[in-house]
């Protein structure tokens, strides 16, 4: 206790003596589930950046804009620097314009790695500070995955680490009602084999295990691509997954067909899906989870990303009416615990002393914990205090991230738009309508060949 008080006092002293007084900080040093000791130790050796400005631009608008500025305040308090964040709903267009004009911010926050990779290849990004790759590898769960995802080729074709991921999302989830599971005597499965056995058991009990809907207007079909991507990660190595998303193996490769048919095992059986297999493509994805909460339930499970509670009925109690579990891996394939998702990455567009210091600040648990306590922010940083998450739902998602052995981005987002947001979507609708996987995959491959 004495040590904690001393370190907290040091942090308070640092804050009071720098650009921001303690009363400007959202969470008072020494209070709450934050790593004040680590913050004080880092701040004690942080450079004096008084009079310097660091600019950051990204896609976050309010309220995320304000939450991010609240986290930046702790950097400003320790260093005396002024950090200016500018958010834009057309960030991806604006950053290209600014870079071409020589007016880029110090740091750009990219919602997906594709544009960052393009700018790196054009010589418009600076590599991360020298030790960042080792730090991420050692301090992020599935650390090598994050290093790989942030590594792009430079203007000379050499790979370098340009991206540091800060805020991610999780897609490998199955939502369910704990109350319904308890009433029926079902247990949360710990492997894909157990998940399939549970699916069969629910059918044998005369009930329907799954709600699946692919409808999404012009984007109809995308929920099925997420299913296939998750199945690729659970049946093949990460290297094969990467080859697939780059078309280094064809879309109609037997390994891809096997992943599509794993999805079909769940979706193409009338007994396993609410409304029957014929309703999968026509059911709107926003309506499909509602069957979990009817009385009696129309289904017991729904695979969807962390955003889906936005479409749940109001006033549900988490842990009673709704909860989630990790979409499990196959016990017999030795592929670890892969997680599918996405995330935002920081990249340096204009290097400076302040920029390097800010990237070092983002390595500190406090930078993540302040965000965790305010909003739907998830981090693979294994040094944070999990109690800092603002609710149990986020904490559970954070635990899945920390348990990941591999992390990969949504594959369709990595493919050319004509495929990932085109023929892959429509092909999955055709597949759920009865067209064979081999025929669907061959057509998707033909569309990819046509744009090469």
Order of alpha helices (4+ residues) and beta strands (2+ residues): alpha-alpha-beta-alpha-beta-alpha-beta-alpha-alpha-alpha-beta-beta-beta-beta-alpha-alpha-alpha-alpha-alpha-alpha-beta-beta-beta-alpha-alpha-alpha-beta-alpha-alpha-alpha
